[in-house]
Amino acid sequence: MTGLRAARLPAGARLAAADRVLEGATTFGDRPPGTAFWYENSNGLAEIAVNQGRADGELGLAIGSPVKIVL
């Protein structure tokens, strides 16, 4: 989970984390299994996920990992 408010991100924004650029999705079903992406969680924050996986392990993310907004 990032500290970024998803509603404040520009339309079509991507997030860069762990040397990957991640597209946004509305639901997990919008992305194929194993695909990393970001979505707006129930707290309104941008959260990085992997459909049917774990973003922390598969991307090597941990608390404090840098995330950048890519336009």
C-alpha positions in Angstrom: 0.0 0.0 0.0 1.3 3.4 -0.8 0.5 6.7 0.8 -0.7 8.1 -2.5 -4.4 9.1 -2.7 -5.6 7.3 -5.9 -8.2 10.0 -6.6 -5.4 12.6 -6.8 -3.4 10.7 -9.4 -3.8 12.0 -13.0 -5.9 9.8 -15.3 -3.8 7.1 -16.9 -1.0 7.5 -14.3 1.3 4.6 -13.9 3.4 3.9 -10.8 7.1 2.9 -11.0 8.3 0.6 -8.3 11.0 -2.1 -8.1 12.3 -1.3 -11.6 8.9 -1.9 -13.0 6.2 0.5 -14.4 2.7 -0.6 -13.3 -0.5 0.2 -15.1 -3.6 1.0 -13.0 -6.7 -1.3 -12.9 -10.1 -1.1 -11.4 -10.3 -4.8 -10.3 -8.0 -7.8 -10.1 -10.0 -9.3 -13.0 -8.8 -6.5 -15.3 -5.3 -8.1 -15.4 -4.2 -11.6 -16.2 -3.0 -13.9 -13.5 0.6 -13.1 -12.5 0.4 -9.5 -13.7 1.5 -6.6 -11.4 -0.6 -3.5 -11.3 -1.9 -0.8 -9.0 -5.5 -0.1 -7.9 -7.4 2.1 -5.5 -8.0 0.2 -2.3 -10.9 0.6 0.1 -9.0 3.3 2.0 -8.7 5.4 -1.2 -5.0 4.7 -1.5 -3.0 3.4 -4.5 -2.0 -0.2 -3.7 0.4 -2.3 -5.7 -0.8 -5.9 -6.3 -0.2 -9.0 -8.4 -3.3 -10.9 -9.6 -3.2 -14.3 -7.9 0.2 -13.5 -6.4 2.0 -11.4 -3.8 3.5 -8.0 -4.8 6.0 -8.0 -1.9 7.6 -11.3 -2.9 7.2 -11.1 -6.6 8.5 -7.5 -7.0 10.8 -7.4 -4.0 8.8 -4.6 -2.3 9.0 -3.8 1.4 8.0 -1.0 3.8 9.8 2.1 2.6 10.3 0.9 -1.0 10.2 4.0 -3.3 7.3 4.5 -5.6 7.2 7.2 -8.3 4.3 8.5 -10.4 4.8 8.1 -14.1 2.7 10.3 -16.5 
